[in-house]
Amino acid sequence: MKKRIIISVLLLIIICAVGIMSYSPLRNKIEQIFFATKVYNLLNSEEYMNLHQVITKDSINSRTIMWQSLNDREDFILEYKQENEYEILQAKPQKSVLDIDNKKIYIYSVTLENLKADMVYDYRLGFENNRSDWYKLKTAKENNNKFKALIFPDSQSNDYTEWKSLAMNAWQNNQDSDFFINMGDLVDNGYDLVQWNGWFDGVEPMVNNIPVAPVQGNHETYTTDWQVSIPNVYLEMFKLPTNGNDKYQNQYYSFDYGDVHFTVINTQDDEMAEFEPDLLNEQLKWLENDLATTDKKWKVVLMHRDILNYGRDAKPLGDEISFSRHGEIYMPIFDKYDVDAVLTAHLHTYRRRALIRDFAQDEQGTLYILTGVAGNVRYPSLWHKNPLDEYVPPQPETNNYLVLEADENSLTFNCYLPDSTQIDTVTLTK
């Protein structure tokens, strides 16, 4: 009797197991639980390095993830899943090769699409029986205009220790930031891979968890023998939103976050004149279309070179208001399309200007902020005050960073010293 009962129970268990495993969703869940708890070998630093997230045109449903390796692999994968869920999805990266000074770096990128809004995901890299640690990414909220972004001026350095200290202090005090911006001259020499490693080291783990929106600066165009060239390293390091022109992909772009449209301009047309003589004209056509077609409430432009000329002891301007070539080119377009704020860099000093329209102070004009310096290359007390400057930090100034806070009816820009002492704030409302 007992034997029959045992056999019947075993048969029932087998029938249930077959039924469960024939039901695809439940079978997948069981397989994923097993897969998620499987023990892998941990990837080492030679297998992947400089892992970073990059901004996409719309952060509600997509995110780009990139990394580098000293090894050429065809079997890299990126795995991702919703936080606290077991189902793991896989994506195959695109690969490119960067050959600089006879040293090859392999660059991998994946753009994840169809993600859920306002969702935290876990992701990791791997191949064969090897996996990295898990990292996190968070998509933007839908129909929500409140967000925070960190803004770093020129980070170029001869030693990236101070850059790392500034970036990490900013991140520790603003871990609710949704992304960060670097305003150009990320490195002192755009073809020096050691410097790029220093830059990436300075923004980890921030850049593993939130995306970067980079701006190209003139120092990205310098080769290791200090000649000007197409900024190939920068162009490979960051797979940016498309601009409709394959020839100038990653040179300029735009993206949306909340109800803000960000337009990122390439101001290196002087350096690129020999290599890309049509860059400026093509970018201007794109810029007008980009600003004309956005339906976002706010428009913010990011550009490396500034719109004003500044006097210095060797070449004083006195009370003269002098606009740079880029100011003369771009400011009428900003006026035409009612751009709310323009952030610039390059001069390694922080200045907040009066609102400007038609090359003069105007309460209905655009806010222009020269964002300062985040690295250790400084020009203490070099630039004289311009009549349009409304705030100038005490001189000689140190490095700094900014925080942008957006909500339904306002944009607030706060400027901080490395120890997070606030030195300036300005709010736009509409």
C-alpha positions in Angstrom: 0.0 0.0 0.0 2.7 2.5 1.0 4.6 1.6 -2.2 1.6 2.5 -4.3 1.2 5.8 -2.5 4.8 6.7 -3.0 4.6 5.8 -6.8 1.4 7.8 -7.1 3.1 10.9 -5.5 6.1 10.6 -7.7 3.9 10.4 -10.8 2.0 13.4 -9.6 5.2 15.4 -9.1 6.5 14.4 -12.6 3.2 15.4 -14.2 3.3 18.8 -12.3 6.9 19.4 -13.3 6.2 18.6 -17.0 3.2 21.0 -16.8 5.1 23.8 -15.2 8.0 23.5 -17.6 5.6 23.4 -20.6 4.2 26.8 -19.5 6.7 29.2 -21.1 6.5 32.2 -18.8 6.9 30.1 -15.6 9.7 28.0 -17.2 11.5 31.2 -18.2 11.2 32.5 -14.6 12.7 29.4 -13.2 15.5 29.4 -15.7 16.2 33.1 -15.0 16.3 32.5 -11.2 18.9 29.8 -11.8 20.8 31.9 -14.3 20.8 34.9 -11.9 22.3 33.0 -9.1 24.9 31.2 -11.2 28.4 31.9 -10.0 30.7 33.5 -12.7 34.3 34.4 -12.8 34.7 38.1 -12.2 36.0 40.2 -15.1 39.3 41.9 -14.4 40.5 45.4 -15.4 42.3 44.2 -18.5 39.0 42.8 -19.9 37.0 46.0 -19.5 37.7 49.6 -18.4 36.2 53.1 -18.6 32.6 51.9 -18.4 30.3 54.8 -18.9 26.7 55.7 -19.6 26.0 58.3 -22.4 23.0 60.5 -22.8 20.4 59.6 -25.5 18.0 61.8 -27.3 15.2 60.7 -25.0 16.2 59.3 -21.6 12.7 58.0 -20.8 13.1 54.8 -22.8 16.7 54.5 -23.8 20.3 54.6 -22.6 23.7 54.1 -24.2 26.4 52.1 -22.4 30.0 52.0 -23.5 33.2 50.4 -22.4 36.8 49.8 -23.6 39.0 46.7 -23.6 42.6 45.9 -24.5 41.3 42.7 -26.0 39.5 42.2 -29.3 36.4 40.1 -28.4 33.5 39.1 -30.5 31.6 37.5 -27.7 31.1 40.4 -25.3 27.5 40.8 -24.1 25.6 43.3 -22.0 23.1 41.8 -19.6 20.3 43.9 -18.0 17.2 43.5 -15.9 14.8 45.5 -13.9 15.9 46.0 -10.3 14.6 43.2 -8.0 13.5 41.1 -11.0 15.1 37.9 -12.2 14.5 38.0 -15.9 17.8 38.9 -17.6 18.0 40.2 -21.1 21.1 40.3 -23.3 22.3 42.8 -25.9 25.2 42.5 -28.3 27.5 45.5 -28.5 28.9 47.3 -31.6 32.7 47.4 -31.7 35.1 49.9 -33.0 38.9 50.1 -32.9 41.0 53.1 -31.8 44.6 52.9 -33.0 46.6 55.7 -31.4 50.4 55.8 -31.4 50.5 52.1 -32.3 48.3 51.1 -29.3 44.9 49.6 -30.0 41.9 50.1 -27.8 38.7 48.3 -28.5 35.5 50.3 -27.8 32.2 48.6 -27.3 28.7 50.3 -27.2 25.1 49.2 -26.7 22.1 51.5 -26.9 19.3 50.0 -24.9 15.8 50.9 -26.2 12.2 50.2 -25.2 13.1 50.6 -21.5 10.4 51.4 -19.1 10.0 55.0 -17.9 11.1 55.9 -14.3 12.6 52.4 -13.8 15.9 51.3 -12.2 17.8 48.7 -14.1 20.8 46.5 -13.2 23.3 45.9 -15.9 26.7 44.1 -16.3 29.1 43.0 -18.9 30.4 39.5 -19.7 31.6 36.8 -22.1 31.7 33.0 -21.8 31.7 32.2 -18.0 32.8 35.7 -16.9 30.8 38.6 -15.7 31.4 42.1 -14.2 29.8 43.4 -11.1 26.2 44.7 -11.5 25.8 48.5 -12.1 22.6 50.6 -12.1 20.9 52.9 -14.5 17.6 54.8 -14.1 15.4 56.0 -16.9 13.7 59.4 -16.8 10.1 59.9 -15.6 7.4 60.4 -18.2 5.5 63.8 -18.1 7.6 64.9 -15.2 9.6 68.1 -15.6 11.6 68.0 -12.3 15.2 66.9 -12.6 18.7 67.7 -11.5 22.0 67.8 -13.5 25.6 68.4 -12.5 27.6 70.7 -14.8 31.4 70.6 -14.9 33.5 73.3 -16.7 36.8 72.5 -18.4 38.3 69.5 -16.6 41.7 69.4 -18.5 44.5 68.8 -16.1 48.2 67.8 -15.9 47.2 65.7 -12.9 43.6 64.6 -12.6 43.6 64.2 -8.8 41.9 67.6 -8.2 39.4 66.8 -11.0 38.5 63.5 -9.3 38.2 65.2 -5.9 35.8 67.9 -7.3 33.7 65.5 -9.3 33.3 63.0 -6.5 32.5 65.7 -4.0 29.8 67.1 -6.3 28.5 63.6 -6.9 28.4 62.7 -3.1 26.4 65.8 -2.4 24.1 65.4 -5.4 23.4 61.7 -5.8 19.9 62.5 -6.9 21.4 64.0 -10.1 19.9 62.5 -13.3 22.9 63.2 -15.6 26.0 65.3 -15.8 27.5 67.7 -18.4 31.2 68.3 -19.1 31.6 71.6 -21.0 34.6 70.7 -23.2 38.3 70.4 -22.8 37.6 67.2 -20.9 41.3 66.4 -21.2 44.4 68.6 -21.9 45.5 66.5 -24.9 42.8 64.7 -26.8 45.0 62.0 -28.2 46.6 61.1 -24.9 45.0 57.9 -23.7 46.6 58.2 -20.2 44.8 61.5 -19.8 41.5 59.9 -20.9 42.0 57.2 -18.3 42.5 60.0 -15.7 39.3 61.6 -16.8 37.3 58.4 -16.6 38.9 57.6 -13.2 37.7 61.0 -12.0 34.1 60.4 -12.8 33.8 56.8 -11.5 31.4 55.5 -10.1 29.2 58.5 -11.1 29.5 57.8 -14.8 28.7 54.1 -14.2 25.3 55.2 -12.7 24.2 58.3 -14.6 24.9 59.4 -18.2 27.3 62.0 -19.4 26.4 64.7 -21.9 29.9 65.8 -23.2 30.7 69.0 -25.1 33.7 69.0 -27.5 36.4 71.5 -26.7 39.5 72.6 -28.6 41.9 70.5 -26.5 40.1 67.3 -27.8 41.6 68.2 -31.2 45.3 68.1 -30.1 47.5 65.2 -31.0 50.2 64.0 -28.7 52.7 66.2 -30.6 50.4 69.1 -30.1 49.2 69.4 -33.7 45.6 70.0 -34.6 43.6 67.0 -36.0 40.1 65.6 -36.2 39.3 64.6 -32.5 39.1 60.9 -33.3 39.5 59.8 -29.7 36.6 62.0 -28.4 34.4 60.9 -31.4 34.9 57.2 -30.6 34.6 57.6 -26.8 31.1 59.0 -26.9 28.3 57.6 -29.1 26.0 60.6 -29.0 22.4 61.1 -30.3 22.2 61.3 -34.1 22.1 64.7 -35.8 21.0 63.6 -39.3 24.4 64.0 -40.9 26.7 60.9 -40.7 29.7 63.1 -41.7 29.4 65.1 -38.5 28.1 62.4 -36.2 29.2 63.0 -32.5 30.3 66.5 -33.5 27.1 68.2 -32.4 23.8 66.9 -31.1 20.7 67.6 -29.0 18.6 65.8 -26.4 15.6 66.3 -24.2 15.2 65.9 -20.5 11.9 66.7 -18.8 10.6 69.9 -20.5 14.1 71.1 -21.4 15.7 70.8 -24.9 19.5 70.8 -24.7 21.4 71.8 -27.9 25.1 71.0 -27.9 27.2 73.0 -30.4 30.7 72.3 -31.7 32.7 75.6 -31.6 35.9 74.1 -33.0 35.3 75.2 -36.6 38.6 77.1 -36.6 40.6 74.0 -35.7 38.5 71.9 -38.2 38.7 74.4 -41.1 41.5 72.3 -42.8 39.7 69.0 -42.3 36.0 69.8 -42.3 35.6 73.2 -44.1 31.8 72.9 -44.2 31.4 72.1 -40.5 30.2 75.6 -39.5 27.7 76.1 -42.3 26.2 72.6 -41.9 26.0 73.0 -38.2 24.2 76.4 -38.5 21.6 74.9 -40.8 21.1 72.0 -38.3 21.0 74.4 -35.4 18.2 76.5 -36.8 16.1 73.4 -37.6 16.8 72.0 -34.1 15.7 75.1 -32.3 12.7 75.7 -34.5 11.3 72.2 -34.2 11.5 71.4 -30.5 8.2 71.6 -28.6 9.9 71.8 -25.2 9.2 74.7 -22.9 12.8 75.5 -22.2 15.8 75.8 -24.6 19.4 75.5 -23.2 22.5 75.7 -25.4 25.8 74.2 -24.4 29.0 75.4 -26.3 32.6 75.4 -25.3 33.9 78.8 -26.6 32.5 81.9 -25.0 30.4 84.7 -26.6 32.4 87.6 -25.1 36.0 88.9 -25.5 37.8 89.7 -22.2 40.5 92.2 -21.6 43.7 91.4 -19.6 46.7 93.4 -18.4 48.6 92.8 -21.6 45.6 93.8 -23.7 43.0 95.8 -21.8 39.5 96.6 -23.2 38.4 99.1 -20.5 34.7 99.6 -20.6 34.3 98.3 -24.1 31.9 95.5 -24.7 33.4 93.2 -27.2 31.8 90.0 -28.6 33.8 87.0 -29.8 33.4 85.6 -33.3 31.3 82.8 -32.0 29.1 85.3 -30.2 28.6 87.3 -33.4 27.7 84.1 -35.2 25.4 82.4 -32.8 23.7 85.1 -30.6 21.3 86.3 -33.3 20.1 82.7 -33.7 19.6 82.4 -30.0 17.6 85.6 -30.1 15.5 84.4 -33.0 14.5 81.2 -31.3 14.2 82.6 -27.8 16.9 80.4 -26.2 16.6 80.7 -22.4 20.1 80.0 -21.3 23.6 79.5 -22.9 26.4 77.8 -21.0 30.0 78.3 -22.2 33.5 77.5 -21.0 37.1 77.8 -22.4 38.3 80.8 -20.4 38.7 79.0 -17.0 36.8 81.6 -15.1 33.2 81.8 -13.8 31.1 84.7 -14.9 27.3 85.2 -14.8 26.2 87.9 -17.2 23.2 90.2 -17.4 20.4 88.9 -19.7 21.4 89.8 -23.2 19.4 90.3 -26.4 20.5 92.0 -29.6 24.0 92.4 -28.2 22.9 94.5 -25.3 21.5 94.1 -21.8 17.8 93.3 -21.9 15.5 91.9 -19.2 13.8 89.8 -21.9 17.1 88.4 -23.1 19.1 85.1 -22.8 21.0 84.1 -19.7 24.7 83.5 -20.5 26.9 81.8 -17.9 30.6 81.2 -18.4 30.9 78.1 -16.3 34.5 78.3 -14.8 37.1 75.6 -14.4 36.9 72.1 -12.9 40.5 70.9 -13.6 43.8 72.2 -12.3 44.7 74.4 -15.3 43.9 77.9 -14.0 44.5 81.4 -15.1 44.4 83.3 -11.7 43.3 87.0 -12.0 43.9 86.9 -15.8 40.7 88.3 -17.2 39.3 91.7 -16.4 35.7 92.3 -15.6 33.4 92.8 -18.5 30.6 95.4 -18.2 28.1 92.7 -18.9 29.3 90.5 -15.9 26.8 90.6 -13.1 28.8 88.2 -10.9 32.5 87.5 -10.7 34.0 85.2 -8.0 36.7 86.6 -5.7 40.0 86.5 -7.4 42.2 84.5 -7.8 39.5 82.0 -8.1 39.7 78.2 -7.6 37.8 75.4 -9.5 34.0 75.0 -9.3 31.0 73.1 -10.5 27.3 73.9 -11.1 24.0 72.3 -10.4 21.0 72.7 -12.6 17.6 72.1 -11.0 14.6 72.1 -13.2 10.9 72.0 -12.3 7.6 72.9 -13.9 8.1 76.7 -14.0 11.8 77.4 -13.3 15.4 76.6 -14.1 17.9 77.3 -11.3 21.7 77.3 -11.8 23.7 77.1 -8.6 27.5 77.5 -8.5 29.7 75.8 -5.9 33.3 75.7 -4.8 35.1 72.3 -4.4 34.0 72.1 -0.8 30.4 72.7 -1.9 30.2 76.3 -0.6 27.7 78.0 -2.8 28.9 81.2 -4.4 26.2 82.1 -6.9 22.7 81.3 -7.9 20.2 82.5 -10.6 16.7 81.3 -11.4 14.8 81.7 -14.6 10.9 81.5 -14.4 8.2 81.3 -17.0 
